[in-house]
Amino acid sequence: EWDGLVRILFGRKNKTIAASFNTNDVHSALEQSYRTGCSLRNVPVPVDFSVKQAINAVLEGAGLAKERSAKLKLEDYLRLLQAFHTAGFTFAATSTTVSVPEESMDVDEEESGSE
């Protein structure tokens, strides 16, 4: 949980928290997390559910949308994590990790095979 939140917040330096959460990768990961959580709790997902609006509502509700990650105190991060949990979002480390392109893996194999 903590790792997933911190990866989003510190993905790029000096972005506002709202900007950190306003990417397609983060939206899709959190939407999948939300839908999975609803399914596990047997709670229907609202028909008009918008992950972008839900994320913005959480950030505004916590009063942290315009803040910068590097300027927050530990209590602010915990408050943000709690606000997302209250709204039904979870941060699984696997859903927010960045995958390594396969091309970068092939470089070592090609170099070692040519010797």
C-alpha positions, 0 to 999 in steps of 0.5 A: 500500500505505502509503496504504491502511493509513494511511487505515484507521488514521487514519480516525477519531481516537483509535480503537484499531487493532483498532477501525479494522479492525473495520468492514464496509467494511474487512472487505469491502475486505480480503477482496476483496484477500485473495481476489484475491491468492490467485487470482493466486498459484493458492492456494485460499482456505480454505473456513472463511476468516473475514476478521474472524478473520484480521485479528484474528489479524494484529493480535494477532500483531503486538501492536498490536490495543489500541494507538492509531494516533497513538501508534505509531512508524514501525517499528510501522506497517512491522511491521503492514504486513509482518504483513498481507503475510505473512498474504496481505493487501494494501492497494490505495488504490482498495479503501479509498477512500471514494466521494463521494455523487452528490448532492454532485456535483449541487449545483454543476451545479444552482447553475451552471444556475440563473444 
